[in-house]
Amino acid sequence: MKHLFVALSCPLAFTACAFFGFDNSYSVTYDTNPQGASIVCGGFHKGYSPYIAYYDKKALEESPYTEPCEAVWFSGAKAKFDNYLGSDMTKYPNGVHITLRRPDVPGLEKDMQFALQVKQLQNQENFQNQQLSIQQQQLSIQQQQLNNQAKGLQQQQKQHEQFMDYMNYGNYLR
């Protein structure tokens, strides 16, 4: 089984960890070649490769083993990730990116086609998320405009009440 340890190349993952308070976590990116394999850790499907898992850094320092994970391609081909991090935590203190090559068994074309479909679905999901974000921004702008209009109407109502009070006071003096 061939695998490659490389420093995690996605600074966005580190930013997200820091932003959400995962500073005590250690990221392990489970990747495959070809991508799109199901990542199964501890017997549960976690997602499709590449998949980023976050582990408690202190627990890994005590015992540098992650939960057992394997890649299962569409064709049924399987391969296990090495779950021993050892000195990788020292070499790569911000996380590791593990790429597992598909075993040389029949079904590569099926796996390549499935990888393409997964990528297309991910792109579609990203596009939908971008559209949703734009819609949320537009709604926020509209809400702000409505709030500004409401404040303006409240000011007009207050001015009208002051004017009416003034007029009533003027009538009172006559």
N, C-alpha and C positions, 0 to 999 in steps of 0.2 A: 504494500500500500504506500503510494507516494503522496506526500503532502508538503506544503510549503508554508513556512512561518514568515510573515512579512509584517512590518509595522502598519497599524491601521492607517489607511490613507485618507480617511474621511474626517476632516476637522469638524464638520457639521455635527457628527456624533458626539465629539468631545464638548462642543458648545452646548448641545442639548443636555448632556449629562450635567454640566456645570450649572446650566440654567435651571434645571429641574431638581437640583440638589443631590445628584448622584455622584458627588465627589469621592465617596467611599466605594465606588463601584469600579469594576474592571471589565472592559468590553472585549468580547470575543466575537469576531465576525466569522461565521461559518459560510464559506463560499464553495462553489463547485465548478468544475469545468467538464461539460457545459453547465451553465447556470440553469436554474429552474427546478433543481431537484428539491424534493420535500425534505426539510430538516426535521428530524425526529430526535427529541432529547428526552431522556427518562421515559420513553414510551409514548410521548405525546407529540403530535404534529405542531411545530412552532411557526412554520411559514416556509417560504420558498427561498432558495439561495439567490443572492446573499442575504443572510439573516444575522442580525446583531443581537447577541444575548449579553446581559449585564449580570455579573457575579459580584458578591460581596468581597471586596479587596482583602479585608482582614481575614476572612475565612480561607481565602486562597493562599494567603501568606502562611497560615498554619498548616494547610494541606493543599498543595498546588494541583488538585484534581477538580475538573469540572464534572458536571453530570455527563453520563455517556450519551453521545450524539452520533447519529448516522445520517447519511444522505441516501435517499431512495429516489431514483429516477423513474420517470413515467414508464419506461420499458420493464421495470422491475429490478434493474441493476442496483446493487447496494454496495456501500462502502462505509466503514466506520472512521470517525475522526479520533485522533489521539486525544485523550482527555487529560493528559499530564502536561502541565504548563512549565513546570520546573524553572529553569533559569530565564525563560521567556519573559516572566514578569519583571525581571531585573533589566533585561535587554530592551524590552518594550513596556515601559511603565504606564503608558496610556492605553494599552490594549494591543491585541494581536488580530491578525487577519489570516485565517487558515483556509487554504484552497485545497480541496480534495479532488483528485482526478478520477473520472469515471473509469471503472474497470473495463478492460478490453473484452467485452462480451457482446453478443448480438443485441440489436435494438438501438444503435447509436442514432440512426436517422429519426426514429420516433422521439428520442430524447432531445435532439436538436430542434425538431418541429415544436415540441412542447415548450422548450426554452423560449422560442420565438413567441409563442402564444402568451406565455407568462409575461414576457417583456412588453408585449402589446397591451396586455391588461394593466400592467403597472403604469405604462405611459397614459392609458386612458384614465386610470384612477388619478394620476398626477394632474392631468388636464381638468378633470372634474373638480379636484380640490382647488385648483387655481381659479376656476369659474366660481366656485362657492366662496372663496376668499374675496373675489371681486364683488360678488353680490352682497356679502356681509359689509364690505366697505361702503358700497352704495347705500345700503340700508342705514348704516351709521351716519352717513352724510345727510340722508333724508330725515333721520330722527333729530339730528342737530338743527336742521333747518326748521323742523316743526317746533322744537324747543324754543328757538329764536323767535318764531312767529308767535308762540304762546306768550313769551315774555313781552313782546311788543303789544299784544292785545291786552295783557295785564296792565301795562303802563298806560295804554289808552283808556282802559276802564278806570284806572286810578285818577287820571287827569279829568275824565268825564265826571267822576264822583266829586272831585275837588271843585270843578266848575259848578256842578249842581249845588254843592254846599255853599259856594260863593253866591250863586243866584238866590238860593233860599235865604241866605243871611241878608242879602240886599233887600229882598221882599220883606223880611222881618223888620228891617230898619224903617220902612215906609209907614 
